[in-house]
Amino acid sequence: MVKKIVEKWQLDNEKPVKVEKYDKVAVKNGIDDMIRKVLQSKYNMSESFKTRDTRLLICALACSFSLTGVLYDYFYPFPQSKIVLGVCSLSYFTITALLYVWEWFVEKGTFYEGSTGGLNIKLSSSMKRFCGDYHLRGESDHHCTEFNKCISTWLNEEGTILQDKIEKEVDEIYAHLSKGDKGQ
């Protein structure tokens, strides 16, 4: 489901990614996209959308309860639909709470899940509110790695993300995550 949408949004390999360098959210998303681009083009990784599809399923379930309540109330006005509206409302808010738990504890800022040759990689990133440090966490089947870098190391004065510098970082991350021995 999400895969079809993301395939339409593929980054153009010839055009450099340019962002507003004072907008930290845009910079973070641009760096995330560049890391995704390097992993897919250089290491031929295929992206998995299981966690995003699960989030969409949870949202669809919540919306179905909401729609059920609205339609039932339309056909059977309020005094008759009181119990159904109560059940649908409580179910909607419970499933929405489940969605928040899913995002906080399962997704944890994940922007990429991919696999190649039996190696599964999951990457998540974050930036604190008043800090210019980009925090990246990578997990594979056997290893985990984290690093912090200032976003200015990957941007030039015009706000263009420097692909060659990000590619070096991704090479290090991929080498660490693809180690054959189990540990760490």
ZALO-610386 format. One record per residue (C-alpha): z, y, x; residue number from 1; residue in three letters. Coordinates in steps of 0.05 Angstrom, whole numbers, plus 5000, padded with zeros to 4 digits. Example, Ala and Ser with C-alpha at 12.3 -4.5 7.8 and 13.67 -1.06 7.14 Angstrom:
// residues 2
<<5156; 4910; 5246>; 1; "ALA">;
<<5143; 4979; 5273>; 2; "SER">;
This chain:
// residues 184
<<5000; 5000; 5000>; 1; "MET">;
<<5022; 5051; 5052>; 2; "VAL">;
<<4973; 5022; 5102>; 3; "LYS">;
<<4913; 5046; 5063>; 4; "LYS">;
<<4940; 5117; 5061>; 5; "ILE">;
<<4958; 5118; 5135>; 6; "VAL">;
<<4890; 5092; 5156>; 7; "GLU">;
<<4859; 5154; 5125>; 8; "LYS">;
<<4906; 5198; 5166>; 9; "TRP">;
<<4888; 5169; 5234>; 10; "GLN">;
<<4890; 5218; 5291>; 11; "LEU">;
<<4824; 5239; 5322>; 12; "ASP">;
<<4823; 5214; 5394>; 13; "ASN">;
<<4782; 5273; 5419>; 14; "GLU">;
<<4822; 5329; 5389>; 15; "LYS">;
<<4889; 5347; 5421>; 16; "PRO">;
<<4949; 5349; 5374>; 17; "VAL">;
<<4971; 5422; 5366>; 18; "LYS">;
<<5035; 5441; 5331>; 19; "VAL">;
<<5076; 5504; 5319>; 20; "GLU">;
<<5122; 5498; 5380>; 21; "LYS">;
<<5179; 5535; 5346>; 22; "TYR">;
<<5180; 5487; 5286>; 23; "ASP">;
<<5222; 5429; 5310>; 24; "LYS">;
<<5204; 5384; 5251>; 25; "VAL">;
<<5129; 5394; 5265>; 26; "ALA">;
<<5140; 5380; 5339>; 27; "VAL">;
<<5181; 5317; 5325>; 28; "LYS">;
<<5128; 5291; 5276>; 29; "ASN">;
<<5072; 5308; 5325>; 30; "GLY">;
<<5107; 5271; 5382>; 31; "ILE">;
<<5119; 5212; 5335>; 32; "ASP">;
<<5045; 5211; 5316>; 33; "ASP">;
<<5024; 5215; 5389>; 34; "MET">;
<<5070; 5156; 5407>; 35; "ILE">;
<<5041; 5116; 5349>; 36; "ARG">;
<<4970; 5134; 5372>; 37; "LYS">;
<<4984; 5111; 5443>; 38; "VAL">;
<<5015; 5045; 5421>; 39; "LEU">;
<<4957; 5029; 5375>; 40; "GLN">;
<<4901; 5049; 5421>; 41; "SER">;
<<4927; 5028; 5489>; 42; "LYS">;
<<4967; 4966; 5471>; 43; "TYR">;
<<4927; 4945; 5409>; 44; "ASN">;
<<4989; 4941; 5366>; 45; "MET">;
<<4983; 4930; 5291>; 46; "SER">;
<<5030; 4972; 5249>; 47; "GLU">;
<<5075; 4940; 5197>; 48; "SER">;
<<5095; 4977; 5135>; 49; "PHE">;
<<5149; 4930; 5107>; 50; "LYS">;
<<5206; 4980; 5107>; 51; "THR">;
<<5164; 5035; 5076>; 52; "ARG">;
<<5137; 4988; 5023>; 53; "ASP">;
<<5208; 4966; 5008>; 54; "THR">;
<<5228; 5039; 4999>; 55; "ARG">;
<<5169; 5049; 4952>; 56; "LEU">;
<<5190; 4987; 4913>; 57; "LEU">;
<<5261; 5014; 4905>; 58; "ILE">;
<<5233; 5081; 4881>; 59; "CYS">;
<<5186; 5047; 4832>; 60; "ALA">;
<<5244; 5006; 4804>; 61; "LEU">;
<<5285; 5070; 4794>; 62; "ALA">;
<<5226; 5105; 4761>; 63; "CYS">;
<<5215; 5045; 4715>; 64; "SER">;
<<5286; 5050; 4689>; 65; "PHE">;
<<5276; 5125; 4678>; 66; "SER">;
<<5210; 5113; 4642>; 67; "LEU">;
<<5241; 5059; 4599>; 68; "THR">;
<<5296; 5106; 4578>; 69; "GLY">;
<<5247; 5162; 4561>; 70; "VAL">;
<<5200; 5117; 4522>; 71; "LEU">;
<<5256; 5083; 4484>; 72; "TYR">;
<<5285; 5151; 4466>; 73; "ASP">;
<<5216; 5174; 4443>; 74; "TYR">;
<<5207; 5116; 4395>; 75; "PHE">;
<<5280; 5111; 4373>; 76; "TYR">;
<<5312; 5180; 4373>; 77; "PRO">;
<<5381; 5194; 4402>; 78; "PHE">;
<<5433; 5161; 4357>; 79; "PRO">;
<<5396; 5095; 4360>; 80; "GLN">;
<<5379; 5098; 4434>; 81; "SER">;
<<5448; 5117; 4460>; 82; "LYS">;
<<5464; 5049; 4493>; 83; "ILE">;
<<5394; 5041; 4523>; 84; "VAL">;
<<5396; 5112; 4551>; 85; "LEU">;
<<5464; 5099; 4581>; 86; "GLY">;
<<5442; 5035; 4614>; 87; "VAL">;
<<5378; 5065; 4640>; 88; "CYS">;
<<5413; 5127; 4667>; 89; "SER">;
<<5467; 5086; 4703>; 90; "LEU">;
<<5414; 5039; 4730>; 91; "SER">;
<<5372; 5097; 4755>; 92; "TYR">;
<<5429; 5130; 4792>; 93; "PHE">;
<<5453; 5063; 4821>; 94; "THR">;
<<5384; 5047; 4848>; 95; "ILE">;
<<5377; 5118; 4876>; 96; "THR">;
<<5443; 5107; 4912>; 97; "ALA">;
<<5415; 5041; 4938>; 98; "LEU">;
<<5354; 5080; 4963>; 99; "LEU">;
<<5399; 5127; 5003>; 100; "TYR">;
<<5437; 5068; 5033>; 101; "VAL">;
<<5370; 5037; 5051>; 102; "TRP">;
<<5346; 5100; 5086>; 103; "GLU">;
<<5411; 5112; 5123>; 104; "TRP">;
<<5428; 5042; 5146>; 105; "PHE">;
<<5362; 5003; 5148>; 106; "VAL">;
<<5308; 5054; 5164>; 107; "GLU">;
<<5351; 5100; 5209>; 108; "LYS">;
<<5293; 5148; 5224>; 109; "GLY">;
<<5243; 5092; 5238>; 110; "THR">;
<<5173; 5120; 5246>; 111; "PHE">;
<<5137; 5059; 5275>; 112; "TYR">;
<<5141; 4984; 5268>; 113; "GLU">;
<<5087; 4943; 5301>; 114; "GLY">;
<<5071; 4878; 5334>; 115; "SER">;
<<5023; 4849; 5385>; 116; "THR">;
<<5022; 4780; 5414>; 117; "GLY">;
<<5089; 4759; 5385>; 118; "GLY">;
<<5125; 4822; 5407>; 119; "LEU">;
<<5155; 4863; 5350>; 120; "ASN">;
<<5173; 4935; 5365>; 121; "ILE">;
<<5211; 4984; 5322>; 122; "LYS">;
<<5216; 5058; 5343>; 123; "LEU">;
<<5260; 5111; 5312>; 124; "SER">;
<<5269; 5183; 5333>; 125; "SER">;
<<5314; 5241; 5317>; 126; "SER">;
<<5328; 5313; 5337>; 127; "MET">;
<<5394; 5347; 5326>; 128; "LYS">;
<<5395; 5412; 5287>; 129; "ARG">;
<<5404; 5465; 5341>; 130; "PHE">;
<<5382; 5424; 5401>; 131; "CYS">;
<<5313; 5417; 5432>; 132; "GLY">;
<<5325; 5345; 5455>; 133; "ASP">;
<<5281; 5290; 5427>; 134; "TYR">;
<<5320; 5224; 5420>; 135; "HIS">;
<<5278; 5160; 5418>; 136; "LEU">;
<<5305; 5091; 5406>; 137; "ARG">;
<<5262; 5030; 5415>; 138; "GLY">;
<<5280; 4959; 5394>; 139; "GLU">;
<<5243; 4894; 5406>; 140; "SER">;
<<5263; 4822; 5393>; 141; "ASP">;
<<5303; 4818; 5458>; 142; "HIS">;
<<5313; 4889; 5484>; 143; "HIS">;
<<5335; 4958; 5464>; 144; "CYS">;
<<5323; 5024; 5499>; 145; "THR">;
<<5340; 5096; 5486>; 146; "GLU">;
<<5325; 5162; 5519>; 147; "PHE">;
<<5332; 5236; 5509>; 148; "ASN">;
<<5283; 5288; 5533>; 149; "LYS">;
<<5273; 5361; 5520>; 150; "CYS">;
<<5211; 5372; 5476>; 151; "ILE">;
<<5186; 5425; 5524>; 152; "SER">;
<<5166; 5370; 5574>; 153; "THR">;
<<5112; 5347; 5525>; 154; "TRP">;
<<5086; 5415; 5502>; 155; "LEU">;
<<5045; 5469; 5536>; 156; "ASN">;
<<5049; 5543; 5521>; 157; "GLU">;
<<4999; 5539; 5463>; 158; "GLU">;
<<5038; 5484; 5428>; 159; "GLY">;
<<4991; 5427; 5446>; 160; "THR">;
<<5024; 5360; 5456>; 161; "ILE">;
<<5007; 5333; 5524>; 162; "LEU">;
<<4982; 5262; 5513>; 163; "GLN">;
<<4984; 5241; 5587>; 164; "ASP">;
<<5058; 5256; 5593>; 165; "LYS">;
<<5075; 5220; 5529>; 166; "ILE">;
<<5031; 5162; 5551>; 167; "GLU">;
<<5074; 5154; 5614>; 168; "LYS">;
<<5137; 5152; 5573>; 169; "GLU">;
<<5107; 5102; 5524>; 170; "VAL">;
<<5086; 5058; 5583>; 171; "ASP">;
<<5158; 5056; 5608>; 172; "GLU">;
<<5185; 5042; 5539>; 173; "ILE">;
<<5134; 4987; 5526>; 174; "TYR">;
<<5147; 4955; 5594>; 175; "ALA">;
<<5222; 4954; 5581>; 176; "HIS">;
<<5215; 4927; 5510>; 177; "LEU">;
<<5165; 4873; 5529>; 178; "SER">;
<<5207; 4841; 5584>; 179; "LYS">;
<<5206; 4766; 5578>; 180; "GLY">;
<<5280; 4753; 5593>; 181; "ASP">;
<<5332; 4758; 5539>; 182; "LYS">;
<<5388; 4807; 5551>; 183; "GLY">;
<<5416; 4876; 5542>; 184; "GLN">;
